[in-house]
Amino acid sequence: MRLAAKGRRKPPDVKQNRAGSLPELLWLYPDRRFADAEVPPGPAVCPRCHASLETDHWQYDEHRYHRLRTLPETQTMLCPGCTRVERRLYEGEVRIRHRWDVFDKETLLNLIHNEEARARAANPSARIALIEDHGDELYILTTTRFLAERIGKALHKACHGTLRLSPLPRERFTRVWWER
């Protein structure tokens, strides 16, 4: 182990820690590193979500997307958010349990989609990958753990109820439970 600043020991690498403590359970923790895609030398657009890359940062702007799409040097490629959805790299899970009317469910879904839109404005990788309706329960998978937490906190703020946030130790995954 290398020493960090002020004589403190640096914690071991996650892979090293997993292999040493639970070798028989290593298959439970897949290597989920998100391979960084090559950044093209010029502008690029995503055909699925209409995100555009112009200055080494993906952004959502329909006007910019249509302008860049007409340029001959613009490349077409998937943005990081669409790549995560395609590769099924989920980092958040939200379970919502509530006995609701149709109106309540539509209101909650609108709130969830509005939170996703706000998160996507700051981070284009933040997406809702899946929403499943199981009667009195909604099951949502997100591409970032911060979006899952954000959805849970927004539900708790708007509708009160019980909220539990449970980040997995040493993993980039968060489970959120909300019920009322």
ROLOFI-984262 format. One record per residue (C-alpha): residue number from 1; residue in three letters; x, y, z. Coordinates in nm, 4 decimals, always signed. Layout:
<nodes>
<node><i>NUM</i><aa>ala</aa><X>X</X><Y>Y</Y><Z>Z</Z></node>
...
</nodes>
This chain:
<nodes>
<node><i>1</i><aa>met</aa><X>+0.0000</X><Y>+0.0000</Y><Z>+0.0000</Z></node>
<node><i>2</i><aa>arg</aa><X>+0.1113</X><Y>+0.3489</Y><Z>-0.0745</Z></node>
<node><i>3</i><aa>leu</aa><X>+0.1023</X><Y>+0.6153</Y><Z>+0.1877</Z></node>
<node><i>4</i><aa>ala</aa><X>-0.1261</X><Y>+0.9092</Y><Z>+0.1277</Z></node>
<node><i>5</i><aa>ala</aa><X>-0.0772</X><Y>+1.2621</Y><Z>+0.2556</Z></node>
<node><i>6</i><aa>lys</aa><X>-0.0108</X><Y>+1.3088</Y><Z>+0.6298</Z></node>
<node><i>7</i><aa>gly</aa><X>+0.0956</X><Y>+0.9483</Y><Z>+0.6808</Z></node>
<node><i>8</i><aa>arg</aa><X>-0.2498</X><Y>+0.7935</Y><Z>+0.6281</Z></node>
<node><i>9</i><aa>arg</aa><X>-0.2789</X><Y>+0.4704</Y><Z>+0.4384</Z></node>
<node><i>10</i><aa>lys</aa><X>-0.4550</X><Y>+0.4689</Y><Z>+0.1077</Z></node>
<node><i>11</i><aa>pro</aa><X>-0.7537</X><Y>+0.2295</Y><Z>+0.1033</Z></node>
<node><i>12</i><aa>pro</aa><X>-0.7087</X><Y>-0.0766</Y><Z>-0.1178</Z></node>
<node><i>13</i><aa>asp</aa><X>-0.8453</X><Y>-0.0878</Y><Z>-0.4673</Z></node>
<node><i>14</i><aa>val</aa><X>-1.2027</X><Y>-0.2190</Y><Z>-0.4881</Z></node>
<node><i>15</i><aa>lys</aa><X>-1.1070</X><Y>-0.5098</Y><Z>-0.7150</Z></node>
<node><i>16</i><aa>gln</aa><X>-0.8237</X><Y>-0.6062</Y><Z>-0.4820</Z></node>
<node><i>17</i><aa>asn</aa><X>-1.0549</X><Y>-0.5872</Y><Z>-0.1811</Z></node>
<node><i>18</i><aa>arg</aa><X>-1.3267</X><Y>-0.7962</Y><Z>-0.3472</Z></node>
<node><i>19</i><aa>ala</aa><X>-1.0887</X><Y>-1.0679</Y><Z>-0.4623</Z></node>
<node><i>20</i><aa>gly</aa><X>-0.9213</X><Y>-1.0935</Y><Z>-0.1231</Z></node>
<node><i>21</i><aa>ser</aa><X>-1.2305</X><Y>-1.1033</Y><Z>+0.0956</Z></node>
<node><i>22</i><aa>leu</aa><X>-1.4922</X><Y>-1.2847</Y><Z>-0.1108</Z></node>
<node><i>23</i><aa>pro</aa><X>-1.3295</X><Y>-1.4868</Y><Z>-0.3905</Z></node>
<node><i>24</i><aa>glu</aa><X>-1.6252</X><Y>-1.7251</Y><Z>-0.4178</Z></node>
<node><i>25</i><aa>leu</aa><X>-1.8704</X><Y>-1.4337</Y><Z>-0.4592</Z></node>
<node><i>26</i><aa>leu</aa><X>-1.6694</X><Y>-1.2384</Y><Z>-0.7154</Z></node>
<node><i>27</i><aa>trp</aa><X>-1.9196</X><Y>-1.3225</Y><Z>-0.9883</Z></node>
<node><i>28</i><aa>leu</aa><X>-2.1815</X><Y>-1.1141</Y><Z>-0.8038</Z></node>
<node><i>29</i><aa>tyr</aa><X>-1.9839</X><Y>-0.7958</Y><Z>-0.8709</Z></node>
<node><i>30</i><aa>pro</aa><X>-1.9299</X><Y>-0.7606</Y><Z>-1.2443</Z></node>
<node><i>31</i><aa>asp</aa><X>-1.6602</X><Y>-0.5290</Y><Z>-1.3721</Z></node>
<node><i>32</i><aa>arg</aa><X>-1.8834</X><Y>-0.2401</Y><Z>-1.4754</Z></node>
<node><i>33</i><aa>arg</aa><X>-1.6309</X><Y>+0.0155</Y><Z>-1.5833</Z></node>
<node><i>34</i><aa>phe</aa><X>-1.7657</X><Y>+0.2505</Y><Z>-1.8416</Z></node>
<node><i>35</i><aa>ala</aa><X>-1.5106</X><Y>+0.2573</Y><Z>-2.1203</Z></node>
<node><i>36</i><aa>asp</aa><X>-1.4593</X><Y>+0.6162</Y><Z>-2.2230</Z></node>
<node><i>37</i><aa>ala</aa><X>-1.5600</X><Y>+0.6623</Y><Z>-2.5811</Z></node>
<node><i>38</i><aa>glu</aa><X>-1.3262</X><Y>+0.8389</Y><Z>-2.8148</Z></node>
<node><i>39</i><aa>val</aa><X>-1.3908</X><Y>+1.2075</Y><Z>-2.8408</Z></node>
<node><i>40</i><aa>pro</aa><X>-1.4128</X><Y>+1.2932</Y><Z>-3.2096</Z></node>
<node><i>41</i><aa>pro</aa><X>-1.1904</X><Y>+1.5729</Y><Z>-3.3373</Z></node>
<node><i>42</i><aa>gly</aa><X>-1.4868</X><Y>+1.7704</Y><Z>-3.4681</Z></node>
<node><i>43</i><aa>pro</aa><X>-1.8495</X><Y>+1.8143</Y><Z>-3.3735</Z></node>
<node><i>44</i><aa>ala</aa><X>-2.0787</X><Y>+1.5148</Y><Z>-3.3242</Z></node>
<node><i>45</i><aa>val</aa><X>-2.4498</X><Y>+1.4493</Y><Z>-3.2777</Z></node>
<node><i>46</i><aa>cys</aa><X>-2.6472</X><Y>+1.1643</Y><Z>-3.1235</Z></node>
<node><i>47</i><aa>pro</aa><X>-2.9261</X><Y>+1.0411</Y><Z>-3.3530</Z></node>
<node><i>48</i><aa>arg</aa><X>-3.1343</X><Y>+0.8940</Y><Z>-3.0680</Z></node>
<node><i>49</i><aa>cys</aa><X>-3.1685</X><Y>+1.1797</Y><Z>-2.8204</Z></node>
<node><i>50</i><aa>his</aa><X>-3.0486</X><Y>+1.4753</Y><Z>-3.0336</Z></node>
<node><i>51</i><aa>ala</aa><X>-2.7617</X><Y>+1.5644</Y><Z>-2.8011</Z></node>
<node><i>52</i><aa>ser</aa><X>-2.4722</X><Y>+1.7507</Y><Z>-2.9586</Z></node>
<node><i>53</i><aa>leu</aa><X>-2.0994</X><Y>+1.7579</Y><Z>-2.8881</Z></node>
<node><i>54</i><aa>glu</aa><X>-1.9228</X><Y>+2.0717</Y><Z>-2.9957</Z></node>
<node><i>55</i><aa>thr</aa><X>-1.6725</X><Y>+2.1723</Y><Z>-2.7268</Z></node>
<node><i>56</i><aa>asp</aa><X>-1.5849</X><Y>+1.8387</Y><Z>-2.5605</Z></node>
<node><i>57</i><aa>his</aa><X>-1.9156</X><Y>+1.8453</Y><Z>-2.3681</Z></node>
<node><i>58</i><aa>trp</aa><X>-2.2468</X><Y>+1.6843</Y><Z>-2.4643</Z></node>
<node><i>59</i><aa>gln</aa><X>-2.5434</X><Y>+1.9220</Y><Z>-2.4468</Z></node>
<node><i>60</i><aa>tyr</aa><X>-2.9143</X><Y>+1.9213</Y><Z>-2.5277</Z></node>
<node><i>61</i><aa>asp</aa><X>-3.0128</X><Y>+2.1980</Y><Z>-2.7624</Z></node>
<node><i>62</i><aa>glu</aa><X>-3.2431</X><Y>+2.1242</Y><Z>-3.0584</Z></node>
<node><i>63</i><aa>his</aa><X>-3.1339</X><Y>+2.4343</Y><Z>-3.2459</Z></node>
<node><i>64</i><aa>arg</aa><X>-2.7659</X><Y>+2.3400</Y><Z>-3.2112</Z></node>
<node><i>65</i><aa>tyr</aa><X>-2.8426</X><Y>+1.9776</Y><Z>-3.3096</Z></node>
<node><i>66</i><aa>his</aa><X>-3.0120</X><Y>+2.0816</Y><Z>-3.6362</Z></node>
<node><i>67</i><aa>arg</aa><X>-2.7351</X><Y>+2.3296</Y><Z>-3.7153</Z></node>
<node><i>68</i><aa>leu</aa><X>-2.4572</X><Y>+2.0754</Y><Z>-3.6558</Z></node>
<node><i>69</i><aa>arg</aa><X>-2.6382</X><Y>+1.7983</Y><Z>-3.8426</Z></node>
<node><i>70</i><aa>thr</aa><X>-2.6198</X><Y>+1.9969</Y><Z>-4.1657</Z></node>
<node><i>71</i><aa>leu</aa><X>-2.2414</X><Y>+2.0478</Y><Z>-4.1444</Z></node>
<node><i>72</i><aa>pro</aa><X>-2.0384</X><Y>+1.7981</Y><Z>-4.3513</Z></node>
<node><i>73</i><aa>glu</aa><X>-1.7671</X><Y>+1.7452</Y><Z>-4.0855</Z></node>
<node><i>74</i><aa>thr</aa><X>-2.0175</X><Y>+1.6452</Y><Z>-3.8143</Z></node>
<node><i>75</i><aa>gln</aa><X>-1.9951</X><Y>+1.2837</Y><Z>-3.7040</Z></node>
<node><i>76</i><aa>thr</aa><X>-2.2890</X><Y>+1.0734</Y><Z>-3.5904</Z></node>
<node><i>77</i><aa>met</aa><X>-2.2338</X><Y>+0.8711</Y><Z>-3.2735</Z></node>
<node><i>78</i><aa>leu</aa><X>-2.4149</X><Y>+0.7697</Y><Z>-2.9570</Z></node>
<node><i>79</i><aa>cys</aa><X>-2.3804</X><Y>+1.0022</Y><Z>-2.6599</Z></node>
<node><i>80</i><aa>pro</aa><X>-2.2692</X><Y>+0.8604</Y><Z>-2.3213</Z></node>
<node><i>81</i><aa>gly</aa><X>-2.6277</X><Y>+0.8434</Y><Z>-2.1917</Z></node>
<node><i>82</i><aa>cys</aa><X>-2.7552</X><Y>+0.6421</Y><Z>-2.4892</Z></node>
<node><i>83</i><aa>thr</aa><X>-2.4472</X><Y>+0.4192</Y><Z>-2.4676</Z></node>
<node><i>84</i><aa>arg</aa><X>-2.5200</X><Y>+0.3428</Y><Z>-2.1016</Z></node>
<node><i>85</i><aa>val</aa><X>-2.8816</X><Y>+0.2555</Y><Z>-2.1803</Z></node>
<node><i>86</i><aa>glu</aa><X>-2.7728</X><Y>+0.0360</Y><Z>-2.4716</Z></node>
<node><i>87</i><aa>arg</aa><X>-2.5095</X><Y>-0.1454</Y><Z>-2.2637</Z></node>
<node><i>88</i><aa>arg</aa><X>-2.7465</X><Y>-0.1715</Y><Z>-1.9651</Z></node>
<node><i>89</i><aa>leu</aa><X>-2.5098</X><Y>+0.0073</Y><Z>-1.7285</Z></node>
<node><i>90</i><aa>tyr</aa><X>-2.7497</X><Y>+0.1050</Y><Z>-1.4522</Z></node>
<node><i>91</i><aa>glu</aa><X>-2.6336</X><Y>+0.2769</Y><Z>-1.1343</Z></node>
<node><i>92</i><aa>gly</aa><X>-2.9653</X><Y>+0.3450</Y><Z>-0.9641</Z></node>
<node><i>93</i><aa>glu</aa><X>-3.2874</X><Y>+0.1681</Y><Z>-0.8761</Z></node>
<node><i>94</i><aa>val</aa><X>-3.6039</X><Y>+0.3348</Y><Z>-0.7483</Z></node>
<node><i>95</i><aa>arg</aa><X>-3.8996</X><Y>+0.1449</Y><Z>-0.6033</Z></node>
<node><i>96</i><aa>ile</aa><X>-4.2172</X><Y>+0.3425</Y><Z>-0.5421</Z></node>
<node><i>97</i><aa>arg</aa><X>-4.4959</X><Y>+0.1750</Y><Z>-0.3479</Z></node>
<node><i>98</i><aa>his</aa><X>-4.8288</X><Y>+0.3507</Y><Z>-0.3112</Z></node>
<node><i>99</i><aa>arg</aa><X>-5.1987</X><Y>+0.2775</Y><Z>-0.3473</Z></node>
<node><i>100</i><aa>trp</aa><X>-5.2991</X><Y>+0.5366</Y><Z>-0.5990</Z></node>
<node><i>101</i><aa>asp</aa><X>-5.5636</X><Y>+0.6469</Y><Z>-0.8371</Z></node>
<node><i>102</i><aa>val</aa><X>-5.4875</X><Y>+0.6974</Y><Z>-1.2045</Z></node>
<node><i>103</i><aa>phe</aa><X>-5.4489</X><Y>+1.0699</Y><Z>-1.1409</Z></node>
<node><i>104</i><aa>asp</aa><X>-5.1913</X><Y>+1.0144</Y><Z>-0.8671</Z></node>
<node><i>105</i><aa>lys</aa><X>-4.9872</X><Y>+0.7798</Y><Z>-1.0847</Z></node>
<node><i>106</i><aa>glu</aa><X>-4.9830</X><Y>+1.0263</Y><Z>-1.3747</Z></node>
<node><i>107</i><aa>thr</aa><X>-4.8808</X><Y>+1.3069</Y><Z>-1.1396</Z></node>
<node><i>108</i><aa>leu</aa><X>-4.5968</X><Y>+1.1000</Y><Z>-0.9952</Z></node>
<node><i>109</i><aa>leu</aa><X>-4.4781</X><Y>+0.9990</Y><Z>-1.3431</Z></node>
<node><i>110</i><aa>asn</aa><X>-4.4806</X><Y>+1.3656</Y><Z>-1.4503</Z></node>
<node><i>111</i><aa>leu</aa><X>-4.2763</X><Y>+1.4553</Y><Z>-1.1425</Z></node>
<node><i>112</i><aa>ile</aa><X>-4.0273</X><Y>+1.1770</Y><Z>-1.2216</Z></node>
<node><i>113</i><aa>his</aa><X>-3.9897</X><Y>+1.2839</Y><Z>-1.5842</Z></node>
<node><i>114</i><aa>asn</aa><X>-3.9469</X><Y>+1.6487</Y><Z>-1.4820</Z></node>
<node><i>115</i><aa>glu</aa><X>-3.6665</X><Y>+1.5500</Y><Z>-1.2425</Z></node>
<node><i>116</i><aa>glu</aa><X>-3.5021</X><Y>+1.3531</Y><Z>-1.5226</Z></node>
<node><i>117</i><aa>ala</aa><X>-3.5219</X><Y>+1.6570</Y><Z>-1.7522</Z></node>
<node><i>118</i><aa>arg</aa><X>-3.3608</X><Y>+1.8783</Y><Z>-1.4859</Z></node>
<node><i>119</i><aa>ala</aa><X>-3.0842</X><Y>+1.6262</Y><Z>-1.4267</Z></node>
<node><i>120</i><aa>arg</aa><X>-3.0205</X><Y>+1.5820</Y><Z>-1.8000</Z></node>
<node><i>121</i><aa>ala</aa><X>-2.9700</X><Y>+1.9560</Y><Z>-1.8389</Z></node>
<node><i>122</i><aa>ala</aa><X>-2.6689</X><Y>+1.9350</Y><Z>-1.6073</Z></node>
<node><i>123</i><aa>asn</aa><X>-2.5517</X><Y>+1.5817</Y><Z>-1.6939</Z></node>
<node><i>124</i><aa>pro</aa><X>-2.6529</X><Y>+1.4316</Y><Z>-2.0305</Z></node>
<node><i>125</i><aa>ser</aa><X>-2.5696</X><Y>+1.0809</Y><Z>-1.9009</Z></node>
<node><i>126</i><aa>ala</aa><X>-2.8482</X><Y>+1.0973</Y><Z>-1.6412</Z></node>
<node><i>127</i><aa>arg</aa><X>-3.1344</X><Y>+0.8959</Y><Z>-1.7883</Z></node>
<node><i>128</i><aa>ile</aa><X>-3.4266</X><Y>+0.6841</Y><Z>-1.6880</Z></node>
<node><i>129</i><aa>ala</aa><X>-3.3590</X><Y>+0.3564</Y><Z>-1.8632</Z></node>
<node><i>130</i><aa>leu</aa><X>-3.6673</X><Y>+0.1615</Y><Z>-1.7574</Z></node>
<node><i>131</i><aa>ile</aa><X>-4.0019</X><Y>+0.2179</Y><Z>-1.5864</Z></node>
<node><i>132</i><aa>glu</aa><X>-4.2078</X><Y>-0.0890</Y><Z>-1.4980</Z></node>
<node><i>133</i><aa>asp</aa><X>-4.5578</X><Y>-0.0703</Y><Z>-1.3526</Z></node>
<node><i>134</i><aa>his</aa><X>-4.6478</X><Y>-0.3545</Y><Z>-1.1127</Z></node>
<node><i>135</i><aa>gly</aa><X>-4.9888</X><Y>-0.2373</Y><Z>-0.9923</Z></node>
<node><i>136</i><aa>asp</aa><X>-4.9198</X><Y>-0.0689</Y><Z>-0.6578</Z></node>
<node><i>137</i><aa>glu</aa><X>-4.5478</X><Y>-0.0439</Y><Z>-0.7268</Z></node>
<node><i>138</i><aa>leu</aa><X>-4.3327</X><Y>+0.1366</Y><Z>-0.9828</Z></node>
<node><i>139</i><aa>tyr</aa><X>-3.9824</X><Y>+0.0078</Y><Z>-1.0574</Z></node>
<node><i>140</i><aa>ile</aa><X>-3.7366</X><Y>+0.2505</Y><Z>-1.2188</Z></node>
<node><i>141</i><aa>leu</aa><X>-3.3766</X><Y>+0.1972</Y><Z>-1.3345</Z></node>
<node><i>142</i><aa>thr</aa><X>-3.1502</X><Y>+0.4986</Y><Z>-1.3869</Z></node>
<node><i>143</i><aa>thr</aa><X>-2.8105</X><Y>+0.5362</Y><Z>-1.5490</Z></node>
<node><i>144</i><aa>thr</aa><X>-2.6688</X><Y>+0.7416</Y><Z>-1.2609</Z></node>
<node><i>145</i><aa>arg</aa><X>-2.7058</X><Y>+0.6946</Y><Z>-0.8877</Z></node>
<node><i>146</i><aa>phe</aa><X>-2.7535</X><Y>+1.0671</Y><Z>-0.8410</Z></node>
<node><i>147</i><aa>leu</aa><X>-3.0668</X><Y>+1.0650</Y><Z>-1.0568</Z></node>
<node><i>148</i><aa>ala</aa><X>-3.2133</X><Y>+0.7841</Y><Z>-0.8455</Z></node>
<node><i>149</i><aa>glu</aa><X>-3.1466</X><Y>+0.9846</Y><Z>-0.5280</Z></node>
<node><i>150</i><aa>arg</aa><X>-3.2846</X><Y>+1.2970</Y><Z>-0.6885</Z></node>
<node><i>151</i><aa>ile</aa><X>-3.6096</X><Y>+1.1226</Y><Z>-0.7850</Z></node>
<node><i>152</i><aa>gly</aa><X>-3.6517</X><Y>+0.9824</Y><Z>-0.4343</Z></node>
<node><i>153</i><aa>lys</aa><X>-3.5893</X><Y>+1.3191</Y><Z>-0.2687</Z></node>
<node><i>154</i><aa>ala</aa><X>-3.8307</X><Y>+1.4952</Y><Z>-0.5062</Z></node>
<node><i>155</i><aa>leu</aa><X>-4.1035</X><Y>+1.2396</Y><Z>-0.4288</Z></node>
<node><i>156</i><aa>his</aa><X>-4.0403</X><Y>+1.2786</Y><Z>-0.0569</Z></node>
<node><i>157</i><aa>lys</aa><X>-4.0524</X><Y>+1.6574</Y><Z>-0.0792</Z></node>
<node><i>158</i><aa>ala</aa><X>-4.3704</X><Y>+1.6678</Y><Z>-0.2875</Z></node>
<node><i>159</i><aa>cys</aa><X>-4.5695</X><Y>+1.3794</Y><Z>-0.1368</Z></node>
<node><i>160</i><aa>his</aa><X>-4.3969</X><Y>+1.3099</Y><Z>+0.1977</Z></node>
<node><i>161</i><aa>gly</aa><X>-4.4077</X><Y>+0.9406</Y><Z>+0.2886</Z></node>
<node><i>162</i><aa>thr</aa><X>-4.1129</X><Y>+0.7204</Y><Z>+0.3840</Z></node>
<node><i>163</i><aa>leu</aa><X>-3.7835</X><Y>+0.7474</Y><Z>+0.1956</Z></node>
<node><i>164</i><aa>arg</aa><X>-3.4867</X><Y>+0.5108</Y><Z>+0.2268</Z></node>
<node><i>165</i><aa>leu</aa><X>-3.1616</X><Y>+0.5626</Y><Z>+0.0371</Z></node>
<node><i>166</i><aa>ser</aa><X>-2.9267</X><Y>+0.2663</Y><Z>+0.0300</Z></node>
<node><i>167</i><aa>pro</aa><X>-2.5982</X><Y>+0.3044</Y><Z>-0.1593</Z></node>
<node><i>168</i><aa>leu</aa><X>-2.4159</X><Y>-0.0250</Y><Z>-0.2029</Z></node>
<node><i>169</i><aa>pro</aa><X>-2.0796</X><Y>-0.0258</Y><Z>-0.0244</Z></node>
<node><i>170</i><aa>arg</aa><X>-1.7826</X><Y>+0.0022</Y><Z>-0.2602</Z></node>
<node><i>171</i><aa>glu</aa><X>-2.0122</X><Y>+0.0046</Y><Z>-0.5625</Z></node>
<node><i>172</i><aa>arg</aa><X>-2.1507</X><Y>+0.2747</Y><Z>-0.7867</Z></node>
<node><i>173</i><aa>phe</aa><X>-2.5120</X><Y>+0.1736</Y><Z>-0.7296</Z></node>
<node><i>174</i><aa>thr</aa><X>-2.7891</X><Y>+0.3190</Y><Z>-0.5136</Z></node>
<node><i>175</i><aa>arg</aa><X>-3.1261</X><Y>+0.1716</Y><Z>-0.4211</Z></node>
<node><i>176</i><aa>val</aa><X>-3.4076</X><Y>+0.4078</Y><Z>-0.3314</Z></node>
<node><i>177</i><aa>trp</aa><X>-3.7366</X><Y>+0.3053</Y><Z>-0.1686</Z></node>
<node><i>178</i><aa>trp</aa><X>-4.0265</X><Y>+0.5428</Y><Z>-0.1314</Z></node>
<node><i>179</i><aa>glu</aa><X>-4.3706</X><Y>+0.4531</Y><Z>-0.0036</Z></node>
<node><i>180</i><aa>arg</aa><X>-4.6782</X><Y>+0.6216</Y><Z>+0.1287</Z></node>
</nodes>
